[in-house]
């Protein structure tokens, strides 16, 4: 049974030249990596934003789990 969905996505950003390194994602553009979890009826239940574009989805998920996000069994 599906109880919801979790996905990571990249939001384009503009940052100062001297800060661009960590924000450059694997495709070469500048972004912020965001993870969101929605309920089955598409209501946002959790959002973790602010990660640099170079962060992997696994890194962001791990941070969310440490921050209290949990996947029901």
C-alpha positions as CSV (number, residue, x, y, z in Angstrom):
1,X,0.0,0.0,0.0
2,X,1.2,3.5,-0.8
3,X,1.1,5.9,2.1
4,X,2.9,8.8,0.4
5,X,5.9,9.9,-1.6
6,X,9.4,11.3,-1.0
7,X,11.5,13.0,-3.7
8,X,14.5,15.2,-4.0
9,X,14.7,18.0,-6.6
10,X,16.9,20.9,-7.5
11,X,15.9,24.6,-7.4
12,X,18.0,26.9,-9.5
13,X,19.9,29.5,-7.4
14,X,22.1,32.6,-7.9
15,X,25.1,32.8,-5.5
16,X,28.2,34.9,-5.4
17,X,31.0,33.7,-7.6
18,X,33.2,32.9,-4.6
19,X,30.5,30.6,-3.1
20,X,29.4,28.7,-6.3
21,X,31.5,25.6,-5.8
22,X,29.2,23.7,-3.4
23,X,26.1,24.8,-5.2
24,X,27.2,23.3,-8.6
25,X,25.2,20.1,-9.1
26,X,26.2,17.1,-11.1
27,X,24.8,18.6,-14.3
28,X,27.0,21.7,-13.9
29,X,24.3,24.2,-13.0
30,X,23.9,26.1,-9.7
31,X,21.1,24.8,-7.5
32,X,19.8,24.0,-4.0
33,X,18.9,20.3,-3.3
34,X,15.4,20.0,-1.6
35,X,13.7,16.9,-0.2
36,X,9.9,16.8,0.2
37,X,7.6,14.2,1.6
38,X,3.9,14.2,0.8
39,X,0.9,12.2,2.0
40,X,-1.1,10.0,-0.3
41,X,-3.5,12.9,-0.8
42,X,-0.6,15.2,-1.9
43,X,-0.2,17.3,1.3
44,X,3.3,18.3,2.2
45,X,4.3,16.6,5.4
46,X,8.0,17.4,5.5
47,X,10.4,19.6,3.5
48,X,14.1,19.9,4.0
49,X,15.6,22.8,2.0
50,X,18.9,24.6,2.0
51,X,21.3,21.9,0.9
52,X,23.9,22.8,-1.8
53,X,23.3,21.4,-5.2
54,X,26.4,19.2,-4.9
55,X,24.8,17.2,-2.0
56,X,23.4,13.9,-3.0
57,X,19.8,12.8,-2.4
58,X,21.2,10.2,0.1
59,X,23.0,13.0,2.0
60,X,19.8,15.0,2.3
61,X,17.7,12.0,3.3
62,X,20.2,11.0,5.9
63,X,20.1,14.6,7.3
64,X,16.2,14.4,7.3
65,X,16.3,11.1,9.2
66,X,18.6,12.7,11.8
67,X,16.3,15.7,12.0
68,X,13.3,13.5,13.0
69,X,11.8,12.6,9.6
70,X,10.7,8.9,9.7
71,X,9.2,6.5,7.3
72,X,6.2,4.6,8.8
73,X,6.5,0.9,8.8
